[in-house]
């Protein structure tokens, strides 16, 4: 009788073993769940970083300051919250002024629109350019010293894809330099760089505070300044592009600003044969710049 009890107890123990094994399987099944949490934790850390790789934004006083110290030409502009402590930001203001980086004051809540989740912007956000700007004075001196320069000036192009396409044309046409305004115009964003098909790495691009002042300086260096206008009497093919020339293109829809148009030496147009009265600015740049190339080759 005792023997039967012992055997029965052995049977029960043996029957319990699979249950223990089943529990091990359950524990092992839970491991991937724990491991799956790790990438989420790492992603959250990435979100807290000071640089948003997708939009080229830099958050916080020290990260912005370090970018200005290391490579100020790759800084597009800086947003600073109203009420931010001036003393703490004094070096940022000084370096931005020295390197002609635009600083814009804005309400603190506006900065939160740009900040990624959990990013502590400390009242300071910088927009990093996707390519390096040339120094405006150095580029002006360089093009003025050339025997027969062809320069491009963009008066308020705001669409990044248009700017990218124009820079692609400029590179293919062998432009000696491109100038864009600091305000009310798109800069060298990531979209511009992609749309340019790599042209931003080769075209020399400088930002200027005042397009009209640039035009006067070009004139002083014996460079003709030619603007584009649908109301112009002269066709673009009638201008002598073999001369030292700076072509000025206006922004989408608006064209040249009134004072810019008035300061040009001449205005030209691309005659339209269809019912639509104008071309996209990037297409217009290709038509005119390659006409300039044709004349210079002949």
C-alpha positions in Angstrom: 0.0 0.0 0.0 2.8 2.4 0.9 4.5 1.4 -2.3 1.5 2.5 -4.3 1.4 5.8 -2.5 5.1 6.4 -3.3 4.5 5.5 -6.9 1.5 7.8 -7.1 3.5 10.6 -5.6 6.2 10.1 -8.1 3.6 10.2 -10.9 2.3 13.5 -9.5 5.8 15.0 -9.4 6.5 13.9 -12.9 3.2 15.3 -14.0 4.1 18.6 -12.5 7.4 18.9 -14.3 5.8 19.9 -17.6 4.0 22.6 -15.8 7.4 24.0 -14.6 8.7 23.8 -18.1 5.6 25.6 -19.4 6.3 28.3 -16.9 9.8 28.7 -18.3 8.4 29.1 -21.7 6.1 31.8 -20.5 9.0 33.6 -18.8 11.0 33.3 -22.1 8.0 34.6 -24.0 8.0 37.7 -21.8 11.7 38.5 -22.6 11.0 40.0 -26.1 8.4 42.2 -24.5 11.0 43.7 -22.2 13.5 44.0 -25.0 10.9 45.6 -27.2 10.7 48.5 -24.7 14.3 49.4 -25.1 14.1 50.9 -28.6 11.2 53.1 -27.4 13.4 54.2 -24.5 16.2 55.0 -26.9 13.8 56.8 -29.3 12.7 59.0 -26.4 16.3 59.9 -25.7 16.8 60.8 -29.3 13.8 63.1 -29.2 15.4 64.9 -26.3 18.5 65.7 -28.3 19.4 69.3 -29.0 19.3 68.9 -32.8 16.3 67.8 -34.8 17.9 66.1 -37.8 14.8 66.3 -39.9 14.3 70.0 -39.8 17.8 71.2 -39.0 16.8 72.9 -35.8 19.1 73.5 -32.8 17.6 74.0 -29.4 19.1 75.6 -26.3 21.6 78.3 -25.4 24.8 76.3 -25.3 24.1 74.2 -28.5 23.3 77.3 -30.5 26.3 79.1 -29.1 28.6 76.2 -30.0 27.3 76.1 -33.6 27.9 79.9 -33.9 31.5 79.4 -32.5 32.3 76.4 -34.7 30.5 77.1 -38.0 28.5 80.4 -38.1 28.1 80.2 -41.9 25.8 77.2 -41.4 23.4 79.1 -39.2 20.3 80.4 -41.1 18.6 82.5 -38.4 18.0 82.4 -34.6 14.7 82.8 -32.8 14.8 84.2 -29.3 11.8 84.2 -27.0 10.6 87.6 -25.7 11.8 88.2 -22.1 14.8 85.9 -22.4 17.7 87.0 -20.2 19.9 89.3 -22.3 23.1 88.8 -20.2 23.0 85.0 -20.7 22.6 85.5 -24.5 25.1 88.3 -24.9 27.7 86.1 -26.7 25.0 84.7 -29.1 24.0 88.3 -30.0 27.7 89.3 -30.5 28.6 86.3 -32.7 25.4 86.6 -34.7 26.1 90.3 -35.4 29.7 89.5 -36.4 28.6 86.8 -38.8 25.5 88.5 -40.1 23.1 85.9 -38.7 19.6 87.2 -38.4 18.0 87.3 -34.9 14.3 87.4 -34.6 12.3 88.0 -31.4 9.1 86.1 -30.9 6.6 85.0 -28.3 7.8 82.0 -26.2 4.8 79.9 -27.2 5.9 80.3 -30.9 9.1 78.5 -30.1 7.1 75.5 -28.8 5.7 75.0 -32.3 9.2 74.2 -33.5 10.5 72.3 -30.5 10.4 68.5 -30.7 8.9 66.6 -27.8 10.7 67.0 -24.5 13.3 69.4 -26.0 14.3 72.2 -23.6 14.8 75.1 -26.0 15.6 77.6 -23.1 14.1 80.4 -25.2 16.5 79.9 -28.1 16.2 78.0 -31.4 18.6 78.2 -34.4 17.8 77.2 -37.9 20.9 75.4 -39.4 21.5 75.8 -43.1 22.0 72.7 -45.2 24.9 74.3 -47.0 27.5 76.9 -46.1 26.9 80.5 -47.2 29.6 82.6 -48.8 30.6 85.9 -47.2 28.7 88.6 -49.1 31.6 91.1 -49.2 34.1 88.5 -50.3 31.8 87.2 -53.0 31.1 90.7 -54.3 34.8 91.4 -54.5 35.4 88.1 -56.2 32.8 88.5 -59.0 33.8 92.2 -59.5 37.4 91.2 -60.1 36.4 88.7 -62.9 36.8 89.7 -66.5 33.3 88.9 -67.5 31.1 87.8 -64.6 27.5 86.5 -64.7 25.8 87.0 -61.4 22.3 86.0 -60.1 20.3 88.0 -57.6 17.0 86.6 -56.2 14.5 89.2 -54.9 12.3 87.3 -52.5 12.0 83.7 -53.7 10.0 82.0 -50.9 9.4 78.5 -52.2 12.2 76.1 -51.3 11.7 73.9 -54.3 11.9 76.9 -56.6 15.1 78.1 -55.0 16.5 74.6 -55.3 15.6 74.4 -59.0 17.1 77.8 -59.6 20.4 76.9 -57.9 20.5 73.7 -60.0 20.1 75.9 -63.2 22.7 78.4 -61.9 25.3 75.6 -61.3 24.6 74.1 -64.8 24.9 77.6 -66.3 28.2 78.3 -64.6 27.0 81.3 -62.6 29.8 83.1 -60.8 27.8 83.9 -57.7 24.2 84.1 -56.3 22.8 86.6 -53.8 19.7 86.2 -51.8 18.1 88.5 -49.2 18.2 87.8 -45.5 14.5 88.5 -44.9 11.3 87.5 -46.6 12.9 84.8 -48.6 13.7 81.1 -48.2 17.3 80.1 -47.2 19.3 77.0 -47.7 17.0 74.5 -46.1 17.1 70.8 -46.5 14.3 70.9 -49.1 16.3 73.5 -51.1 19.4 71.2 -50.9 17.4 68.2 -52.1 15.6 70.1 -54.9 19.0 71.5 -56.1 20.2 68.0 -56.8 23.5 68.8 -55.0 24.0 72.2 -56.6 24.2 73.9 -53.1 27.6 72.3 -52.7 29.0 74.0 -55.7 27.2 77.3 -56.2 28.5 80.3 -54.1 25.5 81.8 -52.3 25.6 84.8 -50.1 22.9 86.5 -48.0 22.6 90.3 -48.1 20.6 92.6 -45.9 19.7 95.0 -48.7 19.2 94.0 -52.3 19.1 97.7 -53.5 22.5 98.4 -51.8 23.9 95.3 -53.5 22.7 96.6 -56.9 24.4 100.0 -56.3 27.7 98.2 -55.4 27.5 96.1 -58.5 27.0 99.2 -60.6 30.0 100.9 -59.0 32.0 97.9 -60.2 30.8 98.3 -63.8 28.4 95.3 -63.7 25.1 95.9 -65.6 22.0 95.0 -63.5 19.2 93.5 -65.5 15.8 92.7 -64.0 12.9 90.7 -65.3 9.3 92.0 -65.7 6.3 90.9 -67.7 5.7 94.6 -68.5 9.2 95.2 -69.9 9.5 96.3 -73.5 12.8 94.6 -74.3 12.9 90.8 -75.0 15.6 88.9 -73.0 17.2 87.9 -76.3 17.8 91.6 -77.2 20.1 92.2 -74.2 23.8 91.8 -74.7 24.6 89.1 -72.2 28.3 89.1 -73.2 28.8 92.1 -70.9 29.4 91.9 -67.2 25.8 91.3 -66.0 23.8 90.6 -62.9 20.4 89.0 -63.6 17.7 89.9 -61.0 14.7 87.5 -60.7 11.6 88.3 -58.5 9.6 86.1 -56.2 6.7 83.9 -57.1 3.7 85.8 -58.2 4.9 89.2 -57.0 7.9 89.6 -59.3 10.5 92.3 -58.5 9.9 94.8 -55.7 9.2 98.3 -57.1 12.4 99.9 -55.8 14.5 96.9 -57.0 12.9 97.2 -60.5 13.6 101.0 -60.6 17.2 100.5 -59.6 17.9 98.0 -62.4 19.8 99.3 -65.5 17.3 97.5 -67.8 14.2 95.3 -67.6 13.7 92.3 -69.9 10.8 89.9 -70.5 10.3 86.4 -71.9 7.6 86.8 -74.6 4.7 84.4 -74.0 2.9 82.7 -76.9 0.1 81.0 -75.0 -2.7 82.2 -72.8 -0.7 82.0 -69.5 1.2 85.2 -69.1 4.3 84.1 -67.1 6.6 81.2 -66.4 7.6 79.7 -63.1 10.7 81.6 -61.8 12.9 78.6 -61.9 11.9 77.9 -65.5 12.5 81.6 -66.4 16.0 81.4 -64.8 16.9 78.5 -67.1 15.6 80.3 -70.2 17.5 83.5 -69.6 20.7 82.1 -68.2 21.2 79.6 -71.1 20.5 82.5 -73.6 23.3 84.3 -71.8 25.5 81.2 -72.3 24.5 80.9 -75.9 25.6 84.5 -76.6 28.8 84.1 -74.7 29.7 81.0 -76.7 29.0 82.6 -80.1 
